[in-house]
Amino acid sequence: MANLLIDSLKVRTYDAIVIGSGMSGGWAAKELTEHGLRTLVLERDGTSNT
Protein backbone atom coordinates (compact mmCIF):
# COMPACT_ATOMS: atom_id res chain seq x y z
CA MET A 1 0.00 0.00 0.00
CA ALA A 2 2.85 2.41 0.78
CA ASN A 3 4.23 2.02 -2.75
CA LEU A 4 0.92 3.19 -4.20
CA LEU A 5 1.06 6.35 -2.11
CA ILE A 6 4.66 7.08 -3.10
CA ASP A 7 3.86 6.47 -6.79
CA SER A 8 0.84 8.77 -6.53
CA LEU A 9 2.92 11.56 -4.99
CA LYS A 10 5.50 11.25 -7.79
CA VAL A 11 2.80 11.60 -10.43
CA ARG A 12 1.26 14.65 -8.73
CA THR A 13 4.52 16.53 -8.10
CA TYR A 14 5.43 19.57 -10.20
CA ASP A 15 8.43 21.87 -10.23
CA ALA A 16 6.33 24.87 -11.27
CA ILE A 17 2.67 25.83 -11.44
CA VAL A 18 1.57 28.52 -13.90
CA ILE A 19 -1.76 30.22 -13.25
CA GLY A 20 -3.40 31.29 -16.51
CA SER A 21 -2.53 30.31 -20.04
CA GLY A 22 -2.64 33.77 -21.60
CA MET A 23 0.30 35.22 -23.47
CA SER A 24 2.60 35.49 -20.44
CA GLY A 25 1.46 32.26 -18.78
CA GLY A 26 1.81 30.27 -21.98
CA TRP A 27 5.28 31.66 -22.60
CA ALA A 28 6.35 30.98 -19.01
CA ALA A 29 5.11 27.38 -19.24
CA LYS A 30 6.98 26.90 -22.53
CA GLU A 31 10.22 28.23 -21.08
CA LEU A 32 9.91 26.15 -17.92
CA THR A 33 9.25 22.92 -19.78
CA GLU A 34 12.07 23.59 -22.23
CA HIS A 35 14.39 23.81 -19.22
CA GLY A 36 13.21 20.41 -18.01
CA LEU A 37 10.81 21.44 -15.27
CA ARG A 38 7.59 19.50 -14.73
CA THR A 39 5.02 22.25 -15.20
CA LEU A 40 1.29 22.39 -14.46
CA VAL A 41 -0.81 25.08 -16.17
CA LEU A 42 -4.11 26.01 -14.55
CA GLU A 43 -6.79 27.92 -16.43
CA ARG A 44 -10.26 28.77 -15.30
CA ASP A 45 -13.27 27.85 -17.39
CA GLY A 46 -14.03 30.65 -19.84
CA THR A 47 -17.79 30.24 -19.27
CA SER A 48 -17.62 31.32 -15.61
CA ASN A 49 -19.75 34.29 -14.54
CA THR A 50 -17.26 35.42 -11.89
Secondary structure as the mmCIF struct_conf table of DSSP 4:
data_model
#
loop_
_struct_conf.conf_type_id
_struct_conf.id
_struct_conf.beg_label_comp_id
_struct_conf.beg_label_asym_id
_struct_conf.beg_label_seq_id
_struct_conf.end_label_comp_id
_struct_conf.end_label_asym_id
_struct_conf.end_label_seq_id
HELX_RH_AL_P HELX_RH_AL_P1 ALA A 2 VAL A 11
TURN_TY1_P TURN_TY1_P1 ARG A 12 ARG A 12
BEND BEND1 ASP A 15 ASP A 15
STRN STRN1 ALA A 16 ILE A 19
BEND BEND2 GLY A 22 GLY A 22
HELX_RH_AL_P HELX_RH_AL_P2 MET A 23 GLU A 34
TURN_TY1_P TURN_TY1_P2 HIS A 35 GLY A 36
STRN STRN2 THR A 39 LEU A 42
TURN_TY1_P TURN_TY1_P3 GLY A 46 THR A 47
#
